[in-house]
């Protein structure tokens, strides 16, 4: 089966959730899925659910902590670059039919790795691998390289009322 490149971007909620829903569907069809989470190093509730599907879905975080409210440190950059290289080898191994690069667009936005490095990753994708890239601020070159692009648009969000991230909903 031919694989395609998906990009889920925009300032609205739901990019990672959409990618995880696709992973769940793929696992239900017997596909093996590798999820690489960039920027993220904290425990999120989806990790509890995905652990129950470890026969089909592998998740690894390539971030130390959430640095969105500070500048990335050298260690953040090293973790992301090491992760992208590792995931490229994993994607080319033939073991997985779907690879998800969660928050890879944010990683390029914060210069954890370059847009060109992400484009090289896309170009290295074997034909049978479905590749999903999430994160706001997708570079136009990434959008151009994709086969499917969905933009999540924020119309209204309770964060503006200072509602904190809640277990099971946002984290």
C-alpha positions in Angstrom: 0.0 0.0 0.0 1.3 3.5 -0.9 1.8 5.7 2.1 1.2 9.5 2.2 2.5 12.5 4.2 0.0 14.2 6.5 0.4 17.5 8.3 -1.8 18.6 11.2 -1.1 22.2 12.0 -2.8 25.5 13.1 -3.4 27.3 16.4 -6.4 25.2 17.4 -6.6 22.2 19.7 -6.6 18.7 18.3 -3.5 18.1 16.2 -1.9 15.5 18.4 -5.4 14.1 19.2 -6.0 13.6 15.4 -2.7 11.9 15.0 -3.4 9.6 17.9 -6.8 8.7 16.5 -5.1 7.8 13.2 -2.6 5.6 15.2 -5.5 3.9 16.9 -7.2 3.2 13.6 -3.9 1.9 12.1 -3.3 -0.4 15.1 -6.9 -1.7 14.7 -6.0 -2.7 11.1 -2.9 -4.5 12.4 -0.3 -1.9 11.4 2.7 -1.1 13.5 3.0 2.6 14.5 5.9 4.5 15.9 5.1 7.8 17.6 8.0 10.2 18.2 7.1 13.1 20.5 9.4 16.1 20.1 9.5 18.9 22.6 7.5 16.8 25.0 9.2 15.1 27.9 6.4 15.1 30.5 3.9 12.4 31.2 0.7 12.8 29.3 -2.4 10.6 29.9 -2.3 9.2 26.3 0.9 7.4 27.3 -1.2 5.3 29.7 -3.6 4.2 27.0 -0.9 3.7 24.3 1.1 1.4 26.7 -1.9 -1.0 26.5 -1.4 -1.2 22.8 2.4 -1.7 22.9 2.1 -4.7 20.6 1.2 -2.3 17.8 2.2 1.2 19.0 5.6 2.4 20.2 6.0 5.8 21.7 9.2 7.6 22.6 9.7 11.2 23.7 12.6 13.2 22.4 12.2 16.2 24.7 13.2 16.9 28.2 10.4 19.1 29.5 8.0 21.6 28.1 10.1 24.7 27.3 7.4 26.6 25.4 7.6 29.5 27.9 11.4 29.7 27.8 14.1 29.5 25.2 15.3 26.0 24.3 18.6 25.0 25.9 21.4 23.1 24.3 20.1 19.8 25.8 16.7 20.4 24.2 18.3 20.8 20.8 20.5 17.7 21.3 17.5 15.6 22.3 15.5 16.6 19.2 18.4 16.2 16.8 19.3 12.8 18.2 15.6 11.9 18.1 15.1 12.9 14.4 18.2 10.8 13.4 17.0 7.8 15.4 13.4 8.0 14.1 14.7 8.2 10.5 16.5 4.9 11.0 13.4 3.4 12.6 11.2 4.7 9.7 13.5 3.1 7.1 13.8 -0.2 9.0 10.6 -1.6 7.5 9.2 -2.5 10.9 6.6 0.3 11.0 3.8 1.1 8.5 3.1 4.5 10.2 5.4 7.1 11.8 4.1 10.1 13.7 6.4 13.0 14.4 4.4 14.8 17.1 5.2 18.5 17.5 7.9 18.3 14.8 6.6 21.6 13.4 7.2 23.3 16.7 10.7 21.7 16.8 11.5 23.5 13.6 9.9 26.7 14.7 12.2 26.7 17.8 15.2 25.6 15.7 15.7 22.3 17.5 16.3 21.0 14.0 16.0 22.7 10.7 13.1 22.7 8.2 15.7 21.2 5.7 16.4 18.4 8.1 12.7 17.7 8.3 12.4 17.8 4.5 15.3 15.3 4.3 13.4 13.1 6.7 10.2 13.3 4.5 12.3 12.5 1.3 13.8 9.4 3.1 10.3 8.0 3.8 9.8 4.5 2.2 6.9 4.4 -0.1 4.8 2.2 2.1 5.1 4.3 5.3 2.3 6.7 6.3 4.0 9.8 7.8 2.2 12.2 10.1 3.7 15.5 11.2 2.0 17.6 13.9 2.4 21.0 15.5 1.4 24.6 15.0 3.5 26.9 12.7 4.1 24.4 9.9 6.6 25.9 7.5 5.3 26.4 4.0 7.9 24.1 2.6 6.6 21.3 4.9 3.0 22.0 3.7 4.2 21.9 0.1 5.8 18.5 0.7 2.7 17.0 2.3 -0.1 15.1 0.5 -2.7 16.0 3.1 -2.8 19.1 5.3 -5.3 19.9 7.9 -5.3 23.2 9.8 -6.9 23.3 13.2 -8.3 26.8 13.7 -8.9 28.2 17.1 -12.3 29.9 17.2 -12.7 29.9 21.0 -10.6 28.3 23.8 -11.1 28.3 27.5 -7.3 28.8 28.0 -8.2 32.5 27.5 -10.1 32.3 30.8 -6.9 30.9 32.4 -8.2 27.3 32.5 -5.2 25.1 33.2 -4.5 21.9 31.2 -6.6 19.0 32.6 -5.7 15.4 33.0 -7.4 13.3 30.4 -8.4 16.3 28.2 -5.3 18.4 27.5 -2.6 16.3 29.2 
